[in-house]
Amino acid sequence: MSEVNNEHSGIENVGEALSKAELFIEKNKKPIIIAVAAIVLVIGGYFVFKKAYVAPMEKEAQEQMFVAEKYFEKDSFQLALNGDGNNWGFLKITEEYGITKAADLAHYYAGICYLQTGNFKAAIEHLEEYDGDDKLIAPIAVGATGDAYVELGDLKKGAKLYEKAADMSENDFTSPLYLMKAGVIYENLKDFKKALAIYKQIKKDFPRSTEGRTIDKYITRAELLSK
């Protein structure tokens, strides 16, 4: 009997809650309709904006990128950055097409150009603007930022970025490369135990990589220096 009463009481509570909800909706029908309509308009507007405005801009940006990328491939970094008078460089593309994926990639290219030409602060600025998730480019962008910090004398920051780059996308190319760079930096910082741990990680996880095939001599040296 008690269970029946409890069940009946529960049904009454649910019914009461539903009645209150219906009453609330009835009293606030107009504001609710306006709010729902606003959400629909925002969502619809976003898709219209992407299709009518961003998509054509993306296409234009990619067309502008073509010549700049060709200069980049030829190591003509100043022309890649600033253009040749007829075609834009990466800097102009980042300014004019900032909301596009092409402009995001242009930040990466610009950062590498500045790194190659010795403007390390500008390299950091652009590389940190890159927000892509490409499994190869993303770790290289972080690793290149580490290169710039090392060139500026901030070895600890550089080593941390190398370790981050190595962890971003595990493969036999970028991961052991940046781990190796981190190990060498830790040796320069006289942190031989940290360097040894990193070298052993390369031997364990990436034995078939270029770094892995020559890692034993680094392990031996770090072991001797860490005693």
C-alpha positions as CSV (number, residue, x, y, z in Angstrom):
1,M,0.0,0.0,0.0
2,S,2.8,2.3,0.9
3,E,4.5,1.7,-2.5
4,V,1.2,2.6,-4.3
5,N,0.9,5.8,-2.3
6,N,4.6,6.7,-3.1
7,E,4.0,6.0,-6.8
8,H,0.8,8.1,-6.7
9,S,2.7,10.9,-4.9
10,G,5.5,10.7,-7.5
11,I,3.0,11.0,-10.4
12,E,1.4,14.0,-8.7
13,N,4.8,15.7,-8.3
14,V,5.6,15.1,-11.9
15,G,2.2,16.4,-12.9
16,E,2.7,19.5,-10.7
17,A,6.1,20.2,-12.3
18,L,4.7,19.8,-15.8
19,S,1.9,22.2,-14.9
20,K,4.4,24.8,-13.6
21,A,6.5,24.4,-16.8
22,E,3.4,24.8,-19.0
23,L,2.4,27.9,-17.0
24,F,5.9,29.4,-17.3
25,I,5.9,28.8,-21.1
26,E,2.4,30.3,-21.4
27,K,3.4,33.4,-19.4
28,N,6.7,33.8,-21.3
29,K,5.6,32.6,-24.7
30,K,6.6,35.8,-26.6
31,P,10.2,36.1,-25.1
32,I,10.8,32.4,-25.7
33,I,9.7,32.7,-29.3
34,I,11.9,35.7,-29.8
35,A,14.9,33.9,-28.2
36,V,14.4,30.8,-30.4
37,A,14.0,32.9,-33.5
38,A,17.2,34.8,-32.6
39,I,19.1,31.5,-32.2
40,V,17.8,30.3,-35.6
41,L,18.8,33.6,-37.2
42,V,22.3,33.5,-35.7
43,I,22.9,29.9,-36.9
44,G,21.4,30.6,-40.3
45,G,23.4,33.8,-40.6
46,Y,26.6,32.0,-39.7
47,F,26.2,29.5,-42.5
48,V,25.2,32.2,-45.0
49,F,28.3,34.2,-43.9
50,K,30.6,31.2,-44.5
51,K,29.1,30.4,-47.8
52,A,28.6,33.8,-49.3
53,Y,31.7,35.6,-47.8
54,V,34.3,33.3,-46.3
55,A,34.3,30.7,-49.1
56,P,35.0,33.1,-51.9
57,M,37.7,34.8,-49.7
58,E,39.2,31.4,-49.0
59,K,39.5,30.8,-52.7
60,E,41.1,34.2,-53.3
61,A,43.6,33.6,-50.5
62,Q,44.6,30.2,-51.8
63,E,45.2,31.7,-55.3
64,Q,47.4,34.5,-53.8
65,M,49.3,31.8,-51.8
66,F,50.4,30.0,-54.9
67,V,53.2,32.4,-56.0
68,A,54.4,33.0,-52.4
69,E,54.7,29.2,-51.9
70,K,56.8,28.9,-55.1
71,Y,59.2,31.6,-53.8
72,F,59.3,29.8,-50.5
73,E,60.2,26.5,-52.2
74,K,63.1,28.3,-53.9
75,D,64.3,29.8,-50.6
76,S,63.5,33.3,-51.8
77,F,62.2,34.2,-48.3
78,Q,62.0,38.0,-48.8
79,L,59.9,37.6,-51.9
80,A,57.8,35.0,-50.2
81,L,57.2,37.3,-47.3
82,N,56.7,40.6,-49.1
83,G,55.6,39.7,-52.6
84,D,57.2,40.7,-55.9
85,G,55.2,43.8,-56.8
86,N,52.7,41.8,-58.9
87,N,51.8,39.1,-56.4
88,W,51.3,39.3,-52.7
89,G,53.5,37.7,-50.1
90,F,52.5,35.8,-47.0
91,L,52.4,39.0,-44.8
92,K,49.8,40.7,-47.0
93,I,47.8,37.5,-47.1
94,T,47.7,37.3,-43.3
95,E,46.5,40.9,-43.2
96,E,43.8,40.8,-46.0
97,Y,42.4,37.3,-45.4
98,G,42.8,36.9,-41.7
99,I,39.7,34.7,-41.2
100,T,40.7,32.1,-43.7
101,K,42.6,28.8,-43.3
102,A,45.0,30.1,-46.0
103,A,45.9,33.0,-43.9
104,D,46.5,30.7,-40.9
105,L,48.9,28.7,-43.1
106,A,50.5,31.9,-44.3
107,H,51.4,32.7,-40.7
108,Y,53.3,29.4,-40.5
109,Y,55.1,30.2,-43.8
110,A,55.9,33.7,-42.6
111,G,57.3,32.4,-39.3
112,I,59.6,30.0,-41.2
113,C,60.7,32.8,-43.5
114,Y,61.6,35.0,-40.6
115,L,63.4,32.1,-38.9
116,Q,65.5,31.5,-42.0
117,T,66.4,35.2,-42.3
118,G,67.3,35.7,-38.6
119,N,64.4,37.7,-37.4
120,F,63.6,35.4,-34.5
121,K,61.1,37.6,-32.7
122,A,59.0,38.0,-35.8
123,A,59.3,34.3,-36.4
124,I,57.9,33.6,-32.9
125,E,55.1,36.0,-33.4
126,H,53.9,34.4,-36.7
127,L,54.5,30.8,-35.7
128,E,52.4,31.3,-32.5
129,E,49.6,32.7,-34.6
130,Y,49.4,29.5,-36.6
131,D,46.5,27.5,-35.3
132,G,46.2,24.6,-37.7
133,D,46.0,20.9,-36.8
134,D,47.9,19.4,-39.6
135,K,49.8,16.3,-38.2
136,L,53.0,17.4,-39.9
137,I,52.9,21.2,-40.0
138,A,51.6,21.7,-36.4
139,P,54.5,20.0,-34.7
140,I,57.0,21.7,-37.1
141,A,55.5,25.1,-36.2
142,V,56.0,24.4,-32.5
143,G,59.5,23.0,-33.1
144,A,60.4,26.0,-35.2
145,T,59.2,28.3,-32.4
146,G,61.6,26.4,-30.2
147,D,64.4,27.0,-32.7
148,A,63.7,30.8,-32.5
149,Y,63.7,30.8,-28.7
150,V,67.0,28.9,-28.7
151,E,68.5,31.4,-31.1
152,L,67.4,34.2,-28.7
153,G,69.2,32.5,-25.9
154,D,66.2,31.1,-24.0
155,L,67.3,27.4,-24.0
156,K,64.8,26.2,-21.4
157,K,61.9,27.6,-23.4
158,G,63.3,26.1,-26.5
159,A,63.7,22.6,-24.9
160,K,60.1,22.6,-23.6
161,L,58.8,23.5,-27.0
162,Y,60.9,20.7,-28.6
163,E,59.4,18.2,-26.2
164,K,55.9,19.6,-26.9
165,A,56.5,19.3,-30.7
166,A,57.7,15.7,-30.2
167,D,54.5,14.7,-28.4
168,M,52.1,16.4,-30.8
169,S,52.1,13.7,-33.5
170,E,54.2,10.6,-32.8
171,N,56.0,9.5,-35.9
172,D,59.5,8.5,-37.0
173,F,60.3,11.9,-38.4
174,T,59.3,14.9,-36.2
175,S,59.2,13.1,-32.9
176,P,62.8,11.8,-32.7
177,L,64.0,14.9,-34.4
178,Y,62.7,17.3,-31.7
179,L,63.5,14.9,-28.9
180,M,67.1,14.9,-30.1
181,K,67.1,18.7,-30.2
182,A,65.7,18.8,-26.7
183,G,68.4,16.3,-25.5
184,V,71.2,18.4,-26.9
185,I,69.8,21.5,-25.3
186,Y,69.5,19.8,-21.9
187,E,73.2,18.8,-22.3
188,N,74.0,22.4,-22.9
189,L,72.1,23.2,-19.7
190,K,74.1,20.6,-17.9
191,D,71.0,18.6,-17.1
192,F,72.5,15.3,-18.2
193,K,69.9,13.1,-16.5
194,K,67.2,14.8,-18.4
195,A,69.2,14.5,-21.6
196,L,69.8,10.8,-20.9
197,A,66.1,10.1,-20.3
198,I,65.3,11.7,-23.6
199,Y,67.9,9.7,-25.5
200,K,66.7,6.5,-24.0
201,Q,63.2,7.4,-25.1
202,I,64.4,7.8,-28.7
203,K,66.1,4.4,-28.5
204,K,62.9,2.8,-27.1
205,D,60.2,4.4,-29.1
206,F,62.0,5.3,-32.4
207,P,64.8,2.8,-33.0
208,R,64.3,2.9,-36.8
209,S,64.5,6.6,-37.1
210,T,67.7,8.5,-38.3
211,E,68.2,9.6,-34.7
212,G,67.5,6.2,-33.3
213,R,70.2,4.5,-35.4
214,T,73.0,6.7,-33.9
215,I,71.5,7.3,-30.4
216,D,73.8,4.8,-28.5
217,K,76.8,7.2,-28.5
218,Y,74.6,10.0,-27.1
219,I,73.3,7.7,-24.4
220,T,76.9,6.6,-23.5
221,R,78.0,10.2,-23.3
222,A,75.1,11.3,-21.2
223,E,75.6,8.4,-18.8
224,L,79.2,9.3,-18.3
225,L,78.4,13.0,-17.7
226,S,75.4,12.3,-15.4
227,K,77.5,10.4,-12.9
